């Protein structure tokens, strides 16, 4: 009885919190188009959103959703500008352990609320905490013929002693990818790893992993899992990952439905879980894969904070590449329109099919 009451309370609280976030973000100045880019308004308080005017974007709380997570937006799939296709969590692992910190679950040491605070700046050394609603506009620069937009994201220190800095980087020739680089800030403890994990595969109902020797289905990976909670992680070594001619490693997942927006949901399923828009391939790309790099996934049979079954059964929730920590480690996260097995092979690292 107590367990059921706690679970029901969590569901109700999650819905209330989401509605509160949506209301607060509507009171903020919307981002502005600057050439090919979207940047936060210079008029504060402002929505903290950066990226391509016609491509992938990244946002921070108080945009809708939990704190402690990067929001990934793909409006080119037919989504509203504030409809995230996925979240990315920061999960540092101190040296000598494999106990992760969880950026969205920890209680903030700055204000006591759940979810670590994140804020932005133009440079890494500008590390004084500031309101997320007073965002940096980011730095526009050129790399040869390519225009870039870069913003630094500060994450408040974790309780395990990790203090992480993220550099978010967009390139004009990669409209469907964003680069995320991790480094240590302040007096951080040393790390075994700093895992960046895409945490909301259930929204798009990702079920098919694309690997070097073919595909694997979530139904095959977790054939007996049911009920509430997460299925255990399954990991694949570098030798199982797709490699493209320039050496990059890809870890890709797609829906197994022809049209994910044409699904029948269990009565009572929160409207926010109803997928709409085009099919897309979501993936991580590593330009310098180390021999011990692994691609890891877990899964759910019900939506998070809910008893509602996922249409079509168990699907991938977390999608991540795991590697030993190195200062400035960089991964690219992509949301490519279309299904990978129906796209021409990726022949370079441009982010275009």
C-alpha positions in Angstrom: 0.0 0.0 0.0 2.8 2.5 1.0 4.8 1.6 -2.2 1.7 2.2 -4.4 1.0 5.5 -2.7 4.6 6.7 -3.2 4.5 5.6 -6.9 1.1 7.4 -7.4 2.5 10.5 -5.7 5.6 10.5 -8.0 3.4 10.3 -11.1 1.3 13.2 -9.9 4.3 15.3 -8.9 6.0 14.7 -12.2 3.0 16.0 -14.1 2.7 19.0 -11.9 6.4 19.9 -12.1 6.3 19.6 -15.9 3.3 22.0 -16.1 5.1 24.4 -13.8 8.2 24.4 -16.0 6.1 25.0 -19.1 4.4 28.0 -17.5 7.7 29.5 -16.3 9.5 29.1 -19.7 6.6 31.0 -21.4 7.5 34.1 -19.3 11.0 34.2 -20.8 12.2 36.1 -23.9 12.3 33.6 -26.8 15.6 32.9 -28.6 16.5 34.9 -31.6 17.7 34.0 -35.1 21.2 35.2 -35.9 22.0 34.2 -39.4 22.0 30.4 -39.4 21.9 30.2 -35.6 19.4 30.3 -32.8 20.8 32.2 -29.7 19.3 33.3 -26.4 17.8 36.8 -26.4 20.0 39.6 -25.0 16.9 40.7 -23.2 16.8 38.9 -19.8 15.2 36.8 -18.4 15.6 34.7 -21.5 15.1 31.1 -22.7 18.5 29.3 -22.6 18.5 27.7 -26.1 21.2 27.5 -28.7 21.8 25.8 -32.0 20.8 25.7 -35.7 17.9 27.8 -36.9 17.1 24.9 -39.2 18.6 22.0 -37.3 19.4 20.6 -33.9 19.3 22.7 -30.7 20.2 22.4 -27.1 18.4 24.0 -24.1 18.6 24.1 -20.3 16.1 24.3 -17.5 13.8 26.2 -16.9 12.7 25.1 -20.4 10.1 22.3 -19.9 11.4 19.2 -18.2 13.5 18.2 -15.1 16.5 20.1 -14.0 20.0 18.7 -14.4 19.5 17.7 -18.0 20.4 19.1 -21.4 17.4 19.3 -23.7 17.8 18.1 -27.3 15.4 19.7 -29.8 14.8 18.6 -33.4 12.1 21.0 -34.7 12.9 19.9 -38.3 11.1 16.6 -37.5 7.8 18.5 -37.2 8.1 19.2 -33.4 7.2 22.4 -31.6 10.3 24.4 -30.8 10.1 23.5 -27.1 9.3 19.7 -27.7 12.5 17.8 -26.8 13.3 14.7 -28.7 15.7 13.6 -25.9 17.5 14.6 -22.8 21.2 14.2 -22.0 22.3 13.6 -18.5 25.8 14.0 -17.0 27.0 11.0 -14.9 30.6 11.3 -13.6 32.3 8.3 -12.1 35.1 9.1 -9.5 38.4 7.3 -9.9 38.5 3.9 -8.3 34.8 3.3 -8.5 32.0 2.6 -11.0 29.4 4.5 -8.9 27.8 7.2 -11.1 26.6 10.6 -10.1 23.3 11.6 -11.6 22.8 15.2 -12.6 19.0 15.1 -12.7 18.5 13.1 -9.5 20.9 14.8 -7.0 19.7 17.5 -4.7 21.3 20.8 -5.5 23.7 22.2 -3.0 22.9 25.7 -4.2 19.2 25.8 -3.6 18.2 22.4 -2.2 15.9 21.4 -5.1 16.2 18.2 -7.1 18.5 18.4 -10.1 21.8 20.0 -10.4 21.8 23.6 -11.6 23.4 24.3 -15.0 24.2 27.7 -16.4 26.1 29.1 -19.4 29.0 31.4 -20.2 31.1 32.3 -23.2 34.4 31.1 -21.6 35.4 28.2 -19.3 37.0 30.6 -16.7 33.8 32.5 -16.2 32.6 30.1 -13.6 30.6 32.2 -11.1 27.1 30.7 -10.7 24.4 32.7 -12.5 20.8 32.3 -13.2 20.1 30.0 -16.2 17.7 32.6 -17.4 20.6 35.0 -17.9 22.3 32.9 -20.6 25.4 33.6 -22.6 24.6 34.1 -26.3 27.6 31.9 -27.2 30.5 32.6 -29.5 30.2 32.6 -33.3 33.4 31.9 -35.1 34.8 30.3 -38.3 36.8 27.2 -38.9 37.9 27.6 -42.5 34.7 27.6 -44.6 32.6 26.4 -41.6 30.8 28.7 -39.2 30.6 27.5 -35.6 28.6 28.4 -32.5 30.1 27.4 -29.1 28.7 27.8 -25.5 30.2 26.7 -22.2 27.8 24.9 -19.8 28.7 24.8 -16.1 27.3 22.0 -13.9 27.3 22.7 -10.2 29.6 20.2 -8.2 28.3 16.7 -7.6 28.2 15.2 -4.2 30.8 12.6 -5.2 33.3 15.5 -5.7 33.1 15.7 -9.5 32.9 19.2 -11.0 32.2 19.1 -14.7 32.4 21.7 -17.5 30.7 21.0 -20.8 31.5 22.7 -24.1 28.6 22.6 -26.5 29.7 23.1 -30.1 27.7 23.4 -33.4 29.1 23.4 -36.9 27.3 24.9 -39.9 28.1 21.7 -42.0 26.5 19.4 -39.4 22.9 20.6 -38.9 21.8 17.4 -37.2 24.6 17.0 -34.7 25.9 18.7 -31.6 29.4 18.2 -30.1 29.7 17.8 -26.3 33.2 18.0 -24.7 33.8 17.3 -21.0 36.5 18.6 -18.8 37.1 19.1 -15.0 36.5 22.4 -13.3 37.5 23.8 -9.9 38.9 21.3 -7.5 37.2 18.3 -9.0 38.1 14.8 -7.9 39.7 12.6 -10.6 37.3 10.6 -12.8 37.2 7.1 -14.2 34.6 8.2 -16.7 32.2 11.0 -17.4 29.2 9.4 -19.1 26.9 11.5 -21.2 23.7 9.5 -21.6 20.7 10.2 -23.8 17.9 9.4 -21.4 14.6 9.5 -23.2 14.6 6.9 -26.0 11.1 5.9 -24.9 9.6 9.0 -26.4 10.6 8.0 -29.9 10.3 4.3 -28.9 13.8 3.4 -30.0 14.0 -0.4 -30.4 16.5 -1.2 -33.1 20.2 -1.0 -32.5 22.4 -0.8 -35.7 25.7 -2.6 -35.3 28.6 -3.7 -37.5 27.1 -7.2 -38.0 23.4 -6.2 -38.3 20.7 -5.1 -36.0 19.5 -6.1 -32.5 16.0 -5.5 -31.2 15.0 -4.5 -27.7 12.7 -7.4 -27.7 15.6 -9.8 -28.2 17.9 -8.0 -25.7 15.3 -8.1 -22.9 12.9 -10.9 -23.9 11.4 -11.5 -20.4 11.5 -8.1 -18.9 8.2 -6.5 -17.8 6.7 -4.1 -15.3 8.0 -0.9 -13.8 11.6 0.2 -13.7 14.7 -0.2 -15.9 16.0 -3.3 -17.5 19.7 -4.0 -17.0 22.3 -2.3 -19.2 23.6 -4.3 -22.2 27.0 -3.2 -23.6 28.7 -3.7 -26.9 32.5 -3.4 -27.4 34.1 -1.2 -30.1 34.4 -4.2 -32.4 30.5 -4.4 -32.5 30.0 -0.7 -33.4 29.7 0.6 -36.9 32.8 2.3 -38.2 32.8 4.7 -41.1 35.8 5.2 -43.5 37.4 8.0 -41.5 37.5 5.8 -38.4 34.6 7.3 -36.5 32.6 4.9 -34.3 28.8 5.1 -34.5 26.2 3.8 -32.0 22.8 4.2 -33.6 19.2 3.4 -32.6 15.9 3.8 -34.5 12.2 3.1 -33.9 10.9 -0.2 -35.4 7.6 1.4 -36.4 6.9 2.8 -39.9 5.1 5.7 -38.3 5.7 6.2 -34.5 3.1 9.0 -34.5 0.4 6.4 -35.4 0.2 4.5 -32.2 -2.5 3.5 -29.8 -1.7 4.4 -26.2 -3.0 2.8 -23.0 -5.8 4.8 -21.4 -4.3 7.4 -19.0 -0.9 7.7 -20.7 0.4 11.2 -20.2 -0.1 13.3 -23.4 3.6 14.3 -23.2 4.6 10.7 -24.1 2.5 10.7 -27.4 5.1 10.8 -30.2 4.4 13.0 -33.2 6.6 14.1 -36.1 8.9 12.2 -38.5 11.0 9.1 -37.9 14.6 9.8 -37.0 17.9 8.0 -36.2 19.5 8.9 -32.9 23.1 8.2 -32.4 26.4 9.0 -30.7 29.6 9.4 -32.8 33.2 9.2 -31.5 35.8 10.7 -33.8 38.7 9.2 -31.7 37.4 5.8 -30.4 39.6 4.2 -27.7 40.0 0.4 -27.8 37.9 0.0 -24.7 35.0 2.2 -25.9 31.6 0.6 -25.3 28.1 1.3 -26.5 25.6 0.7 -23.7 21.7 0.7 -23.5 19.0 0.0 -21.0 15.3 -0.2 -21.5 11.8 0.2 -20.0 8.4 -1.4 -20.6 6.5 1.4 -19.0 7.0 5.2 -19.4 9.1 6.9 -16.7 7.2 7.8 -13.5 4.2 6.0 -14.9 2.4 2.6 -15.0 1.5 3.2 -18.6 2.7 0.5 -20.9 4.8 1.6 -23.9 3.0 0.9 -27.2 4.6 -2.1 -28.9 6.5 -3.2 -25.8 9.9 -2.7 -24.3 12.1 0.0 -25.8 15.5 1.5 -25.3 15.6 4.3 -22.7 19.3 5.3 -22.2 21.7 5.3 -25.1 25.4 6.0 -24.3 29.0 5.6 -25.2 31.3 4.8 -22.3 35.0 5.5 -22.3 37.8 6.3 -19.9 37.8 9.9 -18.9 40.2 12.3 -20.6 40.3 16.0 -20.4 38.4 17.4 -23.3 36.8 14.1 -24.4 34.4 14.8 -27.2 31.3 13.0 -28.5 28.8 14.1 -31.1 25.1 13.4 -30.6 22.9 13.3 -33.7 19.3 13.2 -34.6 19.2 12.4 -38.3 15.9 12.6 -40.2 14.9 9.2 -41.5 15.7 5.6 -40.6 19.4 4.6 -40.7 18.8 1.4 -42.8 17.0 3.5 -45.4 19.6 6.2 -45.6 22.7 6.2 -47.9 25.8 5.0 -45.9 27.6 7.7 -44.0 30.9 8.2 -45.9 32.3 11.1 -43.8 31.8 13.0 -40.6 29.8 15.8 -42.0 26.6 15.0 -40.2 24.8 14.7 -43.6 23.6 11.4 -45.0 
